[in-house]
Amino acid sequence: MSRVIVKVGSSSITGVLGQLDTAMVQQLCAQVTALRSDGHQVVVVSSGAVSAGVAALGLRSRPTDLPTLQALAALGQPRIMETWIGALARHGLVAAQVLLVPHDFVNRSQYLHARQTLVRLLELGCVPVVNENDAVATDELRFGDNDRLAALVAHLVSADVLVLLTDLDGLYTADPRRDGSAELIARVAADDPMLGVVAGGTGSARGSGGMASKLTAARIASWSGVRAVIARADRPNVIADVVSEGVEVGTTFAANRRRMPARKLWIAFASAPMGRLVVDEGARTALVDRGTSLLPAGIVDVVGDFDEGDTLDVVSRDGEVFARGMAAADAPVLRRAAGRRTRDLPPDVAHEAIHRDDLVLLPS
C-alpha cells in the first residue's frame, strides 16, 4: 500500500472564466477510485477556489487585491468541495474537507493535530480534499500556492509519492510554449540542485503557481523522503502510472534519504524572506561545520525592516545565500547588536540572532 498526494491546479480543473471542469474532476476521481481499489490511500490537494468565486460572480478577470481574493475564495471553496464530493460519491467514496494555514506546520502542536486528523480520515476510508484556508490567510504568512502546500502535506502524512498535475508534460529545459527546442527532463536525482534549472512563473491567469513553484514543491518533497512527479493532468491514467512506476511519466524527482522536520521545511522553502543578515567567514564556518546558532558577533550587516519571527536569508560577504532562518529579534535590535560579543549585549537582547533550531543550511 502506498500513501499518495495528488495536487490539482486551477488551470487543470477550471475553464478560462473560472467555471469548474466537472468532466476533468470526474476523470481524476475515477483514477483515485482505481488507486483505492488497489489498496492505496489518497489525499487530494485541490486549487480553484478563487477561480470558482470569479465564475460565481460572473467577473471577467481575476482581481489582484487581497481582500477581494479572500472574498472570492470564500465564495468558491464550497463550490469546489461540492464538485469533489459529488464526483467521489459517484464512485462510492466519501470526501472530507481540510483547510490548512502555515501555522499548522510551524507550530508543533498544530502540526500533530493536523497529522492526526488526516491520518484518521484515511483510516476511515475517506478521501481528504485539502486547500489553503485562503479566506483568512494573510499576505505575510501564507503558502502562496498549493504546490508548496501539497509538498508539506506529503511530509505531514509520510506519503510515498507526490503527484503534481499541471498543463505541461513535466519539467523542460526551457518553456516549451516559447522554445521549440525545449526537452523534457525525465528524472532529477536527489542530490541535484533542482532550483538551478530555469523555470517560469505562473503559466495560467487562473492560478497562483507555475513551474517554479512545482520545482520548489518537488524539492520539499525530496527533502521529506518523498518521491515527486510533475505530469500532465489530462494524460490518460496518469496517477496510476506515476504510482506504479511501470510507465515513465513526466518528470520524476527522487526522494532524499534525509527527512527534514516540517518547521525547517517551512523556513527553507515555503516562507518569503523579509530581510538578510550578512555574516563574516567565522560565523559561516560555525554554522556550516559545527551547526551552531548565529550569534550577533558574526553579523557584519543587517538588511531590511523585519520583525522577530520573520524569515531571513543568511548571506556571506560575497553575497551567497547559504542559510535561512527565523529572526530571534527585530531589525533595529539586531542592528544595535551586530558585531558585539555575547558578554557585551544588554540583558534584554537575545543572545542568538537565529537559534540553530530555527536555521536551515541551503544546498550550494
Protein Blocks (a to p, Z undefined) as FASTA:
>chain_A
ZZddddddfklmccfkopacfklmmmmmmmmmmmmmnopacddddehklmmmmmmnopab
dcfbfklmmmmmmmmmmmmmmmmmmmmmmnopacddddddfklmmpmklmmmmmmmmmmm
mmnopacdddddfklpcfklcghiaklmmmmmmmmnopabdcdddfbfbdcfbdfklmmk
bccdfbdcfklgklmpccdddfbfkbmbdjklmmmmmmmmmmnopacddddfklghklmm
mmnomacghjaddddfbdcdfklmmmmmmcccfbdcdddfklmmmmmmnopacdfklpcb
dedjddehiacddddfkopafbdcddfbdfklmmmmgopafklpcfkbcfbfbdfklccc
ddZZ
